[in-house]
Amino acid sequence: MHAMEPTVYVETSIVSYLAARPSRDLITAAHQQLTTQWWATRRAAFRLHISELVVQEASDGDPDAVRRRLAFLEGIPAVAVTADTLSFARSLVENRVVPPTAEADALHIAIAAAGGMEYLLTWNCRHIANAQIRGKIEELARLRGFEPPILCTPEELMETDQ
């Protein structure tokens, strides 16, 4: 019997990089390339999940870009947002783990944790996949009874040679 594939919450920055036109900025271009590589070669090894928040964020902006982003999200199940999820997101802001200007980022973290996701895949290294706040996120999640997801970029979730 096969073990179930690990679960991954796909945050909006991932589909934004997938759907964007190639950037002239070297770092952004590298992130786009890594994201495309991960999507093509690694996503099948995981059970992907999104949320209504991802769909809302992916629906903003240029209509052509919206169409491309939503096409990548097609068929990916959404994690439900519960009262516990919203309460956890609020506590991330109230405890100054995530700034009030980044409430949506706190909600992504809370959705992934409350939804039991093993990984939260993002390119948001300021408010989500940030080594300086990771411990605080994990501590608050556990206080609320959630096992925190591993907050990572596609580069960190590439196949290892075993």
C-alpha positions in Angstrom: 0.0 0.0 0.0 1.3 3.5 -0.9 1.5 6.2 1.7 -0.6 9.2 0.9 1.3 12.0 -0.9 2.2 14.9 1.4 -0.2 17.9 1.3 0.8 21.3 0.0 -1.1 24.6 0.3 -0.2 26.6 -2.8 -0.1 30.3 -1.9 -1.0 32.9 -4.5 2.6 33.9 -5.3 3.2 30.5 -6.8 0.5 30.8 -9.5 1.5 34.4 -10.0 5.0 33.3 -10.9 3.7 30.5 -13.1 1.4 32.7 -15.1 3.6 35.8 -15.3 5.4 36.8 -18.4 9.2 36.2 -18.1 10.8 38.9 -16.0 13.9 40.8 -16.9 14.9 41.0 -13.2 17.3 38.1 -12.6 16.0 37.1 -9.2 12.4 37.2 -10.3 13.3 35.3 -13.5 15.1 32.6 -11.4 12.0 32.3 -9.1 9.8 31.9 -12.2 12.0 29.2 -13.7 12.2 27.3 -10.4 8.4 27.5 -10.0 7.8 26.3 -13.5 10.3 23.4 -12.9 8.7 22.5 -9.6 5.2 22.6 -11.2 6.3 20.4 -14.1 8.4 17.9 -12.2 7.3 17.8 -8.6 3.7 18.7 -8.1 2.5 15.2 -8.9 4.3 14.0 -5.8 2.0 16.1 -3.6 -1.7 16.6 -3.0 -2.2 20.3 -3.7 -4.7 22.6 -2.0 -5.6 26.2 -2.3 -8.2 28.5 -0.6 -10.9 31.0 -1.6 -8.3 33.6 -0.7 -5.9 32.3 -3.3 -8.7 32.4 -5.9 -9.7 36.0 -4.9 -6.1 37.2 -5.1 -5.5 35.4 -8.4 -8.6 37.0 -9.8 -7.3 40.6 -9.3 -5.6 42.6 -12.1 -5.1 42.2 -15.8 -7.8 40.0 -17.3 -5.2 37.9 -19.4 -3.1 37.3 -16.3 -6.2 36.4 -14.3 -7.2 33.9 -16.9 -3.7 32.3 -16.9 -3.5 32.2 -13.0 -7.0 30.7 -12.7 -6.2 28.0 -15.3 -3.3 26.8 -13.0 -5.7 26.6 -10.1 -8.4 24.6 -11.9 -9.3 21.4 -10.2 -7.2 22.1 -7.0 -9.4 21.6 -3.9 -9.9 24.5 -1.5 -9.3 24.3 2.2 -12.3 25.5 4.2 -11.9 28.6 6.3 -13.3 28.1 9.8 -13.7 30.3 12.9 -10.5 28.7 14.3 -8.7 29.6 11.1 -9.8 33.3 11.4 -8.9 33.4 15.1 -5.4 32.0 14.4 -4.9 34.5 11.6 -6.0 37.4 14.0 -3.5 36.1 16.7 -0.6 36.2 14.2 -1.3 39.9 13.7 -2.1 40.7 17.3 1.1 39.0 18.4 3.0 41.0 15.8 4.3 38.0 14.0 2.7 39.3 10.8 2.1 43.1 10.4 -1.5 44.4 10.2 -0.7 45.4 6.6 -0.2 41.7 5.7 -3.5 40.2 7.1 -3.9 38.1 4.0 -0.5 36.5 4.6 -1.5 35.7 8.2 -4.7 34.1 6.7 -2.7 32.0 4.3 -0.6 30.7 7.2 -3.7 30.0 9.3 -5.6 28.3 6.5 -2.6 25.9 5.8 -2.1 25.2 9.5 -5.8 24.7 10.4 -6.3 22.7 7.2 -3.6 20.3 8.3 -1.3 21.0 5.4 2.2 19.6 5.6 3.7 22.4 3.5 2.9 25.9 2.6 4.5 26.7 -0.7 5.2 30.4 -1.3 7.6 33.0 -2.7 6.5 35.4 0.0 9.7 35.4 2.1 8.9 38.6 3.9 5.8 37.5 5.9 5.5 33.8 5.3 8.6 31.7 4.5 10.9 33.8 6.7 13.4 32.2 9.1 13.1 35.1 11.6 9.4 34.5 12.2 9.1 30.8 11.6 9.5 29.9 15.3 6.9 32.4 16.4 4.4 31.0 13.8 5.1 27.4 14.9 4.7 28.3 18.6 1.4 30.1 18.0 0.1 27.3 15.8 0.8 24.7 18.4 -0.8 26.8 21.2 -3.9 26.7 19.1 -3.7 22.9 18.6 -2.4 23.0 15.0 0.7 21.3 13.7 2.3 24.1 11.7 3.1 23.5 8.0 6.7 23.7 6.7 6.9 27.2 5.1 9.0 26.9 2.0 9.7 27.9 -1.6 9.6 25.6 -4.6 13.4 25.5 -4.5 13.2 24.0 -1.0 10.7 21.4 -2.1 12.6 19.9 -5.0 13.4 16.2 -5.2 16.3 15.0 -3.1 18.7 12.3 -4.2 18.1 9.5 -1.8 
